[in-house]
Amino acid sequence: MALGLEDFSVELFWDVDRQSVHLPEHQRWLVERVMEYGRWPDWLLLKERVSKQELMDLLPTLRISQKSRSFLELYCA
């Protein structure tokens, strides 16, 4: 399923022009936003649309807190 910004919380995009975000090009950025600032429904949407393997591949490059990193590591295990 394709990632679409319209389903995620508006608050995640307070500082960007939503029209300038092109997914999946900005997938890593979106994962970082959801992990750091997203709500539970945002996480549910993300995990529905991004596979565990994709998250594992992104994990080393993500700029997220240790708490969020640990959560993702446990989810992907």
PDB file with SEQRES, HELIX, SHEET and CRYST1 records, atoms N, CA, C and O in Angstrom:
SEQRES   1 A   77  MET ALA LEU GLY LEU GLU ASP PHE SER VAL GLU LEU PHE          
SEQRES   2 A   77  TRP ASP VAL ASP ARG GLN SER VAL HIS LEU PRO GLU HIS          
SEQRES   3 A   77  GLN ARG TRP LEU VAL GLU ARG VAL MET GLU TYR GLY ARG          
SEQRES   4 A   77  TRP PRO ASP TRP LEU LEU LEU LYS GLU ARG VAL SER LYS          
SEQRES   5 A   77  GLN GLU LEU MET ASP LEU LEU PRO THR LEU ARG ILE SER          
SEQRES   6 A   77  GLN LYS SER ARG SER PHE LEU GLU LEU TYR CYS ALA              
HELIX    1 AA1 LEU A    5  ASP A    7  5                                   3    
HELIX    2 AA2 VAL A   10  PHE A   13  5                                   4    
HELIX    3 AA3 ARG A   18  SER A   20  5                                   3    
HELIX    4 AA4 GLN A   27  TYR A   37  1                                  11    
HELIX    5 AA5 TRP A   40  ARG A   49  1                                  10    
HELIX    6 AA6 LYS A   52  LEU A   58  1                                   7    
HELIX    7 AA7 LEU A   59  THR A   61  5                                   3    
HELIX    8 AA8 GLN A   66  CYS A   76  1                                  11    
CRYST1    1.000    1.000    1.000  90.00  90.00  90.00 P 1           1          
ATOM      1  N   MET A   1       0.844  -1.177   0.000  1.00  0.00           N  
ATOM      2  CA  MET A   1       0.000   0.000   0.000  1.00  0.00           C  
ATOM      3  C   MET A   1       0.893   1.245   0.000  1.00  0.00           C  
ATOM      4  O   MET A   1       1.875   1.318   0.738  1.00  0.00           O  
ATOM      5  N   ALA A   2       0.550   2.183  -0.805  1.00  0.00           N  
ATOM      6  CA  ALA A   2       1.359   3.392  -0.935  1.00  0.00           C  
ATOM      7  C   ALA A   2       1.197   4.305   0.274  1.00  0.00           C  
ATOM      8  O   ALA A   2       0.121   4.412   0.863  1.00  0.00           O  
ATOM      9  N   LEU A   3       2.286   4.950   0.620  1.00  0.00           N  
ATOM     10  CA  LEU A   3       2.240   5.935   1.699  1.00  0.00           C  
ATOM     11  C   LEU A   3       1.567   7.195   1.189  1.00  0.00           C  
ATOM     12  O   LEU A   3       1.866   7.667   0.092  1.00  0.00           O  
ATOM     13  N   GLY A   4       0.672   7.730   1.972  1.00  0.00           N  
ATOM     14  CA  GLY A   4       0.013   8.983   1.628  1.00  0.00           C  
ATOM     15  C   GLY A   4      -0.048   9.876   2.851  1.00  0.00           C  
ATOM     16  O   GLY A   4      -0.381   9.414   3.942  1.00  0.00           O  
ATOM     17  N   LEU A   5       0.264  11.125   2.685  1.00  0.00           N  
ATOM     18  CA  LEU A   5       0.305  12.043   3.815  1.00  0.00           C  
ATOM     19  C   LEU A   5      -1.073  12.353   4.370  1.00  0.00           C  
ATOM     20  O   LEU A   5      -1.197  12.696   5.546  1.00  0.00           O  
ATOM     21  N   GLU A   6      -2.097  12.241   3.562  1.00  0.00           N  
ATOM     22  CA  GLU A   6      -3.430  12.665   3.977  1.00  0.00           C  
ATOM     23  C   GLU A   6      -3.975  11.888   5.171  1.00  0.00           C  
ATOM     24  O   GLU A   6      -4.853  12.387   5.875  1.00  0.00           O  
ATOM     25  N   ASP A   7      -3.477  10.688   5.413  1.00  0.00           N  
ATOM     26  CA  ASP A   7      -3.982   9.881   6.517  1.00  0.00           C  
ATOM     27  C   ASP A   7      -3.262  10.123   7.842  1.00  0.00           C  
ATOM     28  O   ASP A   7      -3.770   9.751   8.900  1.00  0.00           O  
ATOM     29  N   PHE A   8      -2.095  10.738   7.793  1.00  0.00           N  
ATOM     30  CA  PHE A   8      -1.312  10.974   8.996  1.00  0.00           C  
ATOM     31  C   PHE A   8      -1.745  12.271   9.678  1.00  0.00           C  
ATOM     32  O   PHE A   8      -2.357  13.137   9.053  1.00  0.00           O  
ATOM     33  N   SER A   9      -1.423  12.395  10.957  1.00  0.00           N  
ATOM     34  CA  SER A   9      -1.766  13.599  11.724  1.00  0.00           C  
ATOM     35  C   SER A   9      -1.174  14.844  11.068  1.00  0.00           C  
ATOM     36  O   SER A   9      -0.017  14.851  10.648  1.00  0.00           O  
ATOM     37  N   VAL A  10      -1.973  15.874  10.992  1.00  0.00           N  
ATOM     38  CA  VAL A  10      -1.547  17.142  10.385  1.00  0.00           C  
ATOM     39  C   VAL A  10      -0.362  17.730  11.141  1.00  0.00           C  
ATOM     40  O   VAL A  10       0.496  18.380  10.544  1.00  0.00           O  
ATOM     41  N   GLU A  11      -0.311  17.507  12.452  1.00  0.00           N  
ATOM     42  CA  GLU A  11       0.755  18.075  13.285  1.00  0.00           C  
ATOM     43  C   GLU A  11       2.144  17.603  12.872  1.00  0.00           C  
ATOM     44  O   GLU A  11       3.131  18.277  13.167  1.00  0.00           O  
ATOM     45  N   LEU A  12       2.241  16.474  12.205  1.00  0.00           N  
ATOM     46  CA  LEU A  12       3.545  15.965  11.782  1.00  0.00           C  
ATOM     47  C   LEU A  12       4.189  16.856  10.720  1.00  0.00           C  
ATOM     48  O   LEU A  12       5.398  16.788  10.499  1.00  0.00           O  
ATOM     49  N   PHE A  13       3.388  17.683  10.073  1.00  0.00           N  
ATOM     50  CA  PHE A  13       3.866  18.443   8.931  1.00  0.00           C  
ATOM     51  C   PHE A  13       3.775  19.951   9.163  1.00  0.00           C  
ATOM     52  O   PHE A  13       3.616  20.716   8.211  1.00  0.00           O  
ATOM     53  N   TRP A  14       3.874  20.373  10.398  1.00  0.00           N  
ATOM     54  CA  TRP A  14       3.723  21.775  10.759  1.00  0.00           C  
ATOM     55  C   TRP A  14       4.763  22.671  10.096  1.00  0.00           C  
ATOM     56  O   TRP A  14       4.503  23.854   9.877  1.00  0.00           O  
ATOM     57  N   ASP A  15       5.927  22.134   9.776  1.00  0.00           N  
ATOM     58  CA  ASP A  15       7.027  22.961   9.284  1.00  0.00           C  
ATOM     59  C   ASP A  15       7.365  22.746   7.813  1.00  0.00           C  
ATOM     60  O   ASP A  15       8.360  23.283   7.327  1.00  0.00           O  
ATOM     61  N   VAL A  16       6.560  21.977   7.103  1.00  0.00           N  
ATOM     62  CA  VAL A  16       6.849  21.710   5.699  1.00  0.00           C  
ATOM     63  C   VAL A  16       5.613  21.945   4.844  1.00  0.00           C  
ATOM     64  O   VAL A  16       4.481  21.891   5.323  1.00  0.00           O  
ATOM     65  N   ASP A  17       5.856  22.200   3.593  1.00  0.00           N  
ATOM     66  CA  ASP A  17       4.779  22.278   2.620  1.00  0.00           C  
ATOM     67  C   ASP A  17       4.443  20.843   2.222  1.00  0.00           C  
ATOM     68  O   ASP A  17       5.258  20.159   1.602  1.00  0.00           O  
ATOM     69  N   ARG A  18       3.267  20.400   2.571  1.00  0.00           N  
ATOM     70  CA  ARG A  18       2.872  19.012   2.306  1.00  0.00           C  
ATOM     71  C   ARG A  18       2.976  18.665   0.828  1.00  0.00           C  
ATOM     72  O   ARG A  18       3.213  17.509   0.476  1.00  0.00           O  
ATOM     73  N   GLN A  19       2.801  19.656  -0.036  1.00  0.00           N  
ATOM     74  CA  GLN A  19       2.880  19.414  -1.478  1.00  0.00           C  
ATOM     75  C   GLN A  19       4.314  19.083  -1.922  1.00  0.00           C  
ATOM     76  O   GLN A  19       4.516  18.484  -2.978  1.00  0.00           O  
ATOM     77  N   SER A  20       5.294  19.472  -1.120  1.00  0.00           N  
ATOM     78  CA  SER A  20       6.691  19.233  -1.496  1.00  0.00           C  
ATOM     79  C   SER A  20       7.197  17.861  -1.049  1.00  0.00           C  
ATOM     80  O   SER A  20       8.296  17.456  -1.429  1.00  0.00           O  
ATOM     81  N   VAL A  21       6.419  17.153  -0.257  1.00  0.00           N  
ATOM     82  CA  VAL A  21       6.827  15.829   0.229  1.00  0.00           C  
ATOM     83  C   VAL A  21       6.377  14.780  -0.773  1.00  0.00           C  
ATOM     84  O   VAL A  21       5.191  14.666  -1.083  1.00  0.00           O  
ATOM     85  N   HIS A  22       7.334  14.019  -1.275  1.00  0.00           N  
ATOM     86  CA  HIS A  22       7.044  12.980  -2.251  1.00  0.00           C  
ATOM     87  C   HIS A  22       7.476  11.635  -1.681  1.00  0.00           C  
ATOM     88  O   HIS A  22       8.655  11.401  -1.414  1.00  0.00           O  
ATOM     89  N   LEU A  23       6.507  10.771  -1.504  1.00  0.00           N  
ATOM     90  CA  LEU A  23       6.787   9.453  -0.968  1.00  0.00           C  
ATOM     91  C   LEU A  23       6.796   8.463  -2.118  1.00  0.00           C  
ATOM     92  O   LEU A  23       6.003   8.625  -3.046  1.00  0.00           O  
ATOM     93  N   PRO A  24       7.638   7.457  -2.109  1.00  0.00           N  
ATOM     94  CA  PRO A  24       8.493   6.997  -1.021  1.00  0.00           C  
ATOM     95  C   PRO A  24       9.866   7.654  -0.927  1.00  0.00           C  
ATOM     96  O   PRO A  24      10.683   7.231  -0.110  1.00  0.00           O  
ATOM     97  N   GLU A  25      10.146   8.673  -1.736  1.00  0.00           N  
ATOM     98  CA  GLU A  25      11.440   9.361  -1.671  1.00  0.00           C  
ATOM     99  C   GLU A  25      11.771   9.839  -0.263  1.00  0.00           C  
ATOM    100  O   GLU A  25      12.930   9.792   0.148  1.00  0.00           O  
ATOM    101  N   HIS A  26      10.779  10.293   0.471  1.00  0.00           N  
ATOM    102  CA  HIS A  26      10.982  10.843   1.808  1.00  0.00           C  
ATOM    103  C   HIS A  26      10.539   9.863   2.898  1.00  0.00           C  
ATOM    104  O   HIS A  26      10.132  10.273   3.985  1.00  0.00           O  
ATOM    105  N   GLN A  27      10.622   8.589   2.598  1.00  0.00           N  
ATOM    106  CA  GLN A  27      10.164   7.566   3.536  1.00  0.00           C  
ATOM    107  C   GLN A  27      10.928   7.632   4.865  1.00  0.00           C  
ATOM    108  O   GLN A  27      10.321   7.577   5.934  1.00  0.00           O  
ATOM    109  N   ARG A  28      12.238   7.750   4.795  1.00  0.00           N  
ATOM    110  CA  ARG A  28      13.040   7.816   6.029  1.00  0.00           C  
ATOM    111  C   ARG A  28      12.601   9.006   6.879  1.00  0.00           C  
ATOM    112  O   ARG A  28      12.442   8.880   8.094  1.00  0.00           O  
ATOM    113  N   TRP A  29      12.407  10.145   6.249  1.00  0.00           N  
ATOM    114  CA  TRP A  29      11.957  11.345   6.945  1.00  0.00           C  
ATOM    115  C   TRP A  29      10.614  11.109   7.624  1.00  0.00           C  
ATOM    116  O   TRP A  29      10.421  11.501   8.775  1.00  0.00           O  
ATOM    117  N   LEU A  30       9.685  10.470   6.918  1.00  0.00           N  
ATOM    118  CA  LEU A  30       8.368  10.212   7.488  1.00  0.00           C  
ATOM    119  C   LEU A  30       8.461   9.253   8.667  1.00  0.00           C  
ATOM    120  O   LEU A  30       7.779   9.453   9.672  1.00  0.00           O  
ATOM    121  N   VAL A  31       9.281   8.225   8.569  1.00  0.00           N  
ATOM    122  CA  VAL A  31       9.460   7.287   9.675  1.00  0.00           C  
ATOM    123  C   VAL A  31      10.009   8.035  10.890  1.00  0.00           C  
ATOM    124  O   VAL A  31       9.543   7.824  12.010  1.00  0.00           O  
ATOM    125  N   GLU A  32      10.984   8.899  10.677  1.00  0.00           N  
ATOM    126  CA  GLU A  32      11.531   9.686  11.783  1.00  0.00           C  
ATOM    127  C   GLU A  32      10.450  10.547  12.424  1.00  0.00           C  
ATOM    128  O   GLU A  32      10.353  10.611  13.649  1.00  0.00           O  
ATOM    129  N   ARG A  33       9.644  11.204  11.611  1.00  0.00           N  
ATOM    130  CA  ARG A  33       8.577  12.066  12.141  1.00  0.00           C  
ATOM    131  C   ARG A  33       7.582  11.262  12.964  1.00  0.00           C  
ATOM    132  O   ARG A  33       7.208  11.659  14.068  1.00  0.00           O  
ATOM    133  N   VAL A  34       7.161  10.141  12.422  1.00  0.00           N  
ATOM    134  CA  VAL A  34       6.166   9.327  13.138  1.00  0.00           C  
ATOM    135  C   VAL A  34       6.756   8.800  14.432  1.00  0.00           C  
ATOM    136  O   VAL A  34       6.088   8.818  15.466  1.00  0.00           O  
ATOM    137  N   MET A  35       7.989   8.334  14.396  1.00  0.00           N  
ATOM    138  CA  MET A  35       8.595   7.757  15.595  1.00  0.00           C  
ATOM    139  C   MET A  35       8.831   8.814  16.674  1.00  0.00           C  
ATOM    140  O   MET A  35       8.739   8.501  17.861  1.00  0.00           O  
ATOM    141  N   GLU A  36       9.124  10.023  16.302  1.00  0.00           N  
ATOM    142  CA  GLU A  36       9.422  11.054  17.283  1.00  0.00           C  
ATOM    143  C   GLU A  36       8.207  11.886  17.705  1.00  0.00           C  
ATOM    144  O   GLU A  36       8.099  12.287  18.864  1.00  0.00           O  
ATOM    145  N   TYR A  37       7.309  12.139  16.776  1.00  0.00           N  
ATOM    146  CA  TYR A  37       6.214  13.074  17.055  1.00  0.00           C  
ATOM    147  C   TYR A  37       4.820  12.531  16.790  1.00  0.00           C  
ATOM    148  O   TYR A  37       3.823  13.179  17.108  1.00  0.00           O  
ATOM    149  N   GLY A  38       4.750  11.334  16.203  1.00  0.00           N  
ATOM    150  CA  GLY A  38       3.463  10.789  15.811  1.00  0.00           C  
ATOM    151  C   GLY A  38       2.644  10.269  16.977  1.00  0.00           C  
ATOM    152  O   GLY A  38       3.149  10.034  18.075  1.00  0.00           O  
ATOM    153  N   ARG A  39       1.384  10.101  16.700  1.00  0.00           N  
ATOM    154  CA  ARG A  39       0.443   9.521  17.652  1.00  0.00           C  
ATOM    155  C   ARG A  39       0.291   8.045  17.324  1.00  0.00           C  
ATOM    156  O   ARG A  39       0.782   7.569  16.300  1.00  0.00           O  
ATOM    157  N   TRP A  40      -0.391   7.332  18.200  1.00  0.00           N  
ATOM    158  CA  TRP A  40      -0.570   5.897  17.999  1.00  0.00           C  
ATOM    159  C   TRP A  40      -1.207   5.592  16.631  1.00  0.00           C  
ATOM    160  O   TRP A  40      -0.733   4.684  15.949  1.00  0.00           O  
ATOM    161  N   PRO A  41      -2.247   6.302  16.204  1.00  0.00           N  
ATOM    162  CA  PRO A  41      -2.801   6.014  14.867  1.00  0.00           C  
ATOM    163  C   PRO A  41      -1.780   6.213  13.735  1.00  0.00           C  
ATOM    164  O   PRO A  41      -1.839   5.527  12.715  1.00  0.00           O  
ATOM    165  N   ASP A  42      -0.851   7.149  13.922  1.00  0.00           N  
ATOM    166  CA  ASP A  42       0.200   7.358  12.921  1.00  0.00           C  
ATOM    167  C   ASP A  42       1.112   6.135  12.854  1.00  0.00           C  
ATOM    168  O   ASP A  42       1.487   5.696  11.766  1.00  0.00           O  
ATOM    169  N   TRP A  43       1.466   5.591  14.004  1.00  0.00           N  
ATOM    170  CA  TRP A  43       2.290   4.387  14.049  1.00  0.00           C  
ATOM    171  C   TRP A  43       1.563   3.224  13.370  1.00  0.00           C  
ATOM    172  O   TRP A  43       2.167   2.480  12.597  1.00  0.00           O  
ATOM    173  N   LEU A  44       0.279   3.070  13.656  1.00  0.00           N  
ATOM    174  CA  LEU A  44      -0.479   1.975  13.042  1.00  0.00           C  
ATOM    175  C   LEU A  44      -0.508   2.106  11.520  1.00  0.00           C  
ATOM    176  O   LEU A  44      -0.379   1.109  10.810  1.00  0.00           O  
ATOM    177  N   LEU A  45      -0.674   3.321  11.020  1.00  0.00           N  
ATOM    178  CA  LEU A  45      -0.628   3.557   9.571  1.00  0.00           C  
ATOM    179  C   LEU A  45       0.752   3.237   9.007  1.00  0.00           C  
ATOM    180  O   LEU A  45       0.875   2.606   7.958  1.00  0.00           O  
ATOM    181  N   LEU A  46       1.774   3.674   9.707  1.00  0.00           N  
ATOM    182  CA  LEU A  46       3.138   3.459   9.233  1.00  0.00           C  
ATOM    183  C   LEU A  46       3.452   1.979   9.137  1.00  0.00           C  
ATOM    184  O   LEU A  46       3.971   1.519   8.120  1.00  0.00           O  
ATOM    185  N   LYS A  47       3.144   1.229  10.184  1.00  0.00           N  
ATOM    186  CA  LYS A  47       3.502  -0.191  10.163  1.00  0.00           C  
ATOM    187  C   LYS A  47       2.651  -0.991   9.184  1.00  0.00           C  
ATOM    188  O   LYS A  47       3.036  -2.080   8.756  1.00  0.00           O  
ATOM    189  N   GLU A  48       1.497  -0.443   8.838  1.00  0.00           N  
ATOM    190  CA  GLU A  48       0.651  -1.070   7.824  1.00  0.00           C  
ATOM    191  C   GLU A  48       1.236  -0.866   6.431  1.00  0.00           C  
ATOM    192  O   GLU A  48       1.044  -1.694   5.540  1.00  0.00           O  
ATOM    193  N   ARG A  49       1.943   0.229   6.253  1.00  0.00           N  
ATOM    194  CA  ARG A  49       2.416   0.617   4.924  1.00  0.00           C  
ATOM    195  C   ARG A  49       3.907   0.449   4.684  1.00  0.00           C  
ATOM    196  O   ARG A  49       4.365   0.483   3.541  1.00  0.00           O  
ATOM    197  N   VAL A  50       4.668   0.266   5.763  1.00  0.00           N  
ATOM    198  CA  VAL A  50       6.109   0.050   5.628  1.00  0.00           C  
ATOM    199  C   VAL A  50       6.426  -1.295   6.253  1.00  0.00           C  
ATOM    200  O   VAL A  50       6.117  -1.536   7.420  1.00  0.00           O  
ATOM    201  N   SER A  51       7.040  -2.165   5.479  1.00  0.00           N  
ATOM    202  CA  SER A  51       7.315  -3.519   5.967  1.00  0.00           C  
ATOM    203  C   SER A  51       8.375  -3.517   7.065  1.00  0.00           C  
ATOM    204  O   SER A  51       9.148  -2.570   7.206  1.00  0.00           O  
ATOM    205  N   LYS A  52       8.391  -4.594   7.831  1.00  0.00           N  
ATOM    206  CA  LYS A  52       9.424  -4.732   8.870  1.00  0.00           C  
ATOM    207  C   LYS A  52      10.805  -4.706   8.249  1.00  0.00           C  
ATOM    208  O   LYS A  52      11.731  -4.121   8.811  1.00  0.00           O  
ATOM    209  N   GLN A  53      10.951  -5.337   7.087  1.00  0.00           N  
ATOM    210  CA  GLN A  53      12.257  -5.357   6.424  1.00  0.00           C  
ATOM    211  C   GLN A  53      12.691  -3.947   6.029  1.00  0.00           C  
ATOM    212  O   GLN A  53      13.857  -3.586   6.195  1.00  0.00           O  
ATOM    213  N   GLU A  54      11.767  -3.157   5.512  1.00  0.00           N  
ATOM    214  CA  GLU A  54      12.102  -1.769   5.156  1.00  0.00           C  
ATOM    215  C   GLU A  54      12.497  -0.973   6.395  1.00  0.00           C  
ATOM    216  O   GLU A  54      13.443  -0.187   6.354  1.00  0.00           O  
ATOM    217  N   LEU A  55      11.780  -1.174   7.486  1.00  0.00           N  
ATOM    218  CA  LEU A  55      12.132  -0.480   8.730  1.00  0.00           C  
ATOM    219  C   LEU A  55      13.500  -0.913   9.229  1.00  0.00           C  
ATOM    220  O   LEU A  55      14.289  -0.083   9.681  1.00  0.00           O  
ATOM    221  N   MET A  56      13.789  -2.215   9.149  1.00  0.00           N  
ATOM    222  CA  MET A  56      15.113  -2.709   9.568  1.00  0.00           C  
ATOM    223  C   MET A  56      16.214  -2.097   8.711  1.00  0.00           C  
ATOM    224  O   MET A  56      17.282  -1.748   9.215  1.00  0.00           O  
ATOM    225  N   ASP A  57      15.949  -1.969   7.406  1.00  0.00           N  
ATOM    226  CA  ASP A  57      16.942  -1.391   6.509  1.00  0.00           C  
ATOM    227  C   ASP A  57      17.171   0.091   6.805  1.00  0.00           C  
ATOM    228  O   ASP A  57      18.291   0.588   6.684  1.00  0.00           O  
ATOM    229  N   LEU A  58      16.113   0.786   7.191  1.00  0.00           N  
ATOM    230  CA  LEU A  58      16.216   2.210   7.508  1.00  0.00           C  
ATOM    231  C   LEU A  58      16.821   2.477   8.886  1.00  0.00           C  
ATOM    232  O   LEU A  58      17.434   3.521   9.107  1.00  0.00           O  
ATOM    233  N   LEU A  59      16.650   1.555   9.787  1.00  0.00           N  
ATOM    234  CA  LEU A  59      17.012   1.758  11.196  1.00  0.00           C  
ATOM    235  C   LEU A  59      18.403   2.348  11.421  1.00  0.00           C  
ATOM    236  O   LEU A  59      18.529   3.280  12.215  1.00  0.00           O  
ATOM    237  N   PRO A  60      19.446   1.857  10.768  1.00  0.00           N  
ATOM    238  CA  PRO A  60      20.786   2.430  11.025  1.00  0.00           C  
ATOM    239  C   PRO A  60      20.921   3.898  10.635  1.00  0.00           C  
ATOM    240  O   PRO A  60      21.789   4.596  11.159  1.00  0.00           O  
ATOM    241  N   THR A  61      20.079   4.374   9.727  1.00  0.00           N  
ATOM    242  CA  THR A  61      20.208   5.744   9.240  1.00  0.00           C  
ATOM    243  C   THR A  61      19.238   6.717   9.914  1.00  0.00           C  
ATOM    244  O   THR A  61      19.315   7.925   9.688  1.00  0.00           O  
ATOM    245  N   LEU A  62      18.342   6.206  10.726  1.00  0.00           N  
ATOM    246  CA  LEU A  62      17.328   7.062  11.344  1.00  0.00           C  
ATOM    247  C   LEU A  62      17.919   7.934  12.438  1.00  0.00           C  
ATOM    248  O   LEU A  62      18.736   7.478  13.238  1.00  0.00           O  
ATOM    249  N   ARG A  63      17.497   9.192  12.465  1.00  0.00           N  
ATOM    250  CA  ARG A  63      17.897  10.123  13.517  1.00  0.00           C  
ATOM    251  C   ARG A  63      16.724  10.215  14.500  1.00  0.00           C  
ATOM    252  O   ARG A  63      15.888  11.115  14.420  1.00  0.00           O  
ATOM    253  N   ILE A  64      16.694   9.257  15.422  1.00  0.00           N  
ATOM    254  CA  ILE A  64      15.601   9.164  16.389  1.00  0.00           C  
ATOM    255  C   ILE A  64      16.179   8.915  17.775  1.00  0.00           C  
ATOM    256  O   ILE A  64      17.343   8.545  17.929  1.00  0.00           O  
ATOM    257  N   SER A  65      15.341   9.127  18.769  1.00  0.00           N  
ATOM    258  CA  SER A  65      15.778   8.933  20.154  1.00  0.00           C  
ATOM    259  C   SER A  65      16.067   7.454  20.418  1.00  0.00           C  
ATOM    260  O   SER A  65      15.620   6.574  19.683  1.00  0.00           O  
ATOM    261  N   GLN A  66      16.814   7.210  21.470  1.00  0.00           N  
ATOM    262  CA  GLN A  66      17.127   5.827  21.843  1.00  0.00           C  
ATOM    263  C   GLN A  66      15.848   5.065  22.184  1.00  0.00           C  
ATOM    264  O   GLN A  66      15.736   3.877  21.884  1.00  0.00           O  
ATOM    265  N   LYS A  67      14.906   5.729  22.794  1.00  0.00           N  
ATOM    266  CA  LYS A  67      13.624   5.110  23.142  1.00  0.00           C  
ATOM    267  C   LYS A  67      12.898   4.640  21.876  1.00  0.00           C  
ATOM    268  O   LYS A  67      12.408   3.512  21.824  1.00  0.00           O  
ATOM    269  N   SER A  68      12.831   5.490  20.876  1.00  0.00           N  
ATOM    270  CA  SER A  68      12.178   5.124  19.611  1.00  0.00           C  
ATOM    271  C   SER A  68      12.961   4.034  18.891  1.00  0.00           C  
ATOM    272  O   SER A  68      12.371   3.123  18.309  1.00  0.00           O  
ATOM    273  N   ARG A  69      14.283   4.126  18.929  1.00  0.00           N  
ATOM    274  CA  ARG A  69      15.129   3.105  18.295  1.00  0.00           C  
ATOM    275  C   ARG A  69      14.908   1.744  18.945  1.00  0.00           C  
ATOM    276  O   ARG A  69      14.789   0.737  18.248  1.00  0.00           O  
ATOM    277  N   SER A  70      14.852   1.709  20.252  1.00  0.00           N  
ATOM    278  CA  SER A  70      14.622   0.446  20.964  1.00  0.00           C  
ATOM    279  C   SER A  70      13.261  -0.137  20.620  1.00  0.00           C  
ATOM    280  O   SER A  70      13.127  -1.346  20.431  1.00  0.00           O  
ATOM    281  N   PHE A  71      12.250   0.726  20.538  1.00  0.00           N  
ATOM    282  CA  PHE A  71      10.915   0.282  20.161  1.00  0.00           C  
ATOM    283  C   PHE A  71      10.933  -0.361  18.777  1.00  0.00           C  
ATOM    284  O   PHE A  71      10.374  -1.442  18.588  1.00  0.00           O  
ATOM    285  N   LEU A  72      11.573   0.298  17.806  1.00  0.00           N  
ATOM    286  CA  LEU A  72      11.647  -0.252  16.469  1.00  0.00           C  
ATOM    287  C   LEU A  72      12.437  -1.549  16.410  1.00  0.00           C  
ATOM    288  O   LEU A  72      12.063  -2.475  15.691  1.00  0.00           O  
ATOM    289  N   GLU A  73      13.523  -1.618  17.160  1.00  0.00           N  
ATOM    290  CA  GLU A  73      14.328  -2.841  17.186  1.00  0.00           C  
ATOM    291  C   GLU A  73      13.509  -4.007  17.708  1.00  0.00           C  
ATOM    292  O   GLU A  73      13.579  -5.108  17.161  1.00  0.00           O  
ATOM    293  N   LEU A  74      12.737  -3.780  18.755  1.00  0.00           N  
ATOM    294  CA  LEU A  74      11.882  -4.836  19.298  1.00  0.00           C  
ATOM    295  C   LEU A  74      10.777  -5.217  18.314  1.00  0.00           C  
ATOM    296  O   LEU A  74      10.462  -6.397  18.159  1.00  0.00           O  
ATOM    297  N   TYR A  75      10.196  -4.233  17.659  1.00  0.00           N  
ATOM    298  CA  TYR A  75       9.141  -4.510  16.681  1.00  0.00           C  
ATOM    299  C   TYR A  75       9.686  -5.318  15.510  1.00  0.00           C  
ATOM    300  O   TYR A  75       9.022  -6.240  15.035  1.00  0.00           O  
ATOM    301  N   CYS A  76      10.868  -4.990  15.046  1.00  0.00           N  
ATOM    302  CA  CYS A  76      11.437  -5.640  13.871  1.00  0.00           C  
ATOM    303  C   CYS A  76      12.053  -7.005  14.175  1.00  0.00           C  
ATOM    304  O   CYS A  76      12.318  -7.781  13.257  1.00  0.00           O  
ATOM    305  N   ALA A  77      12.277  -7.296  15.423  1.00  0.00           N  
ATOM    306  CA  ALA A  77      12.947  -8.554  15.794  1.00  0.00           C  
ATOM    307  C   ALA A  77      12.076  -9.763  15.500  1.00  0.00           C  
ATOM    308  O   ALA A  77      12.488 -10.896  15.752  1.00  0.00           O  
TER     309      ALA A  77                                                      
END                                                                             
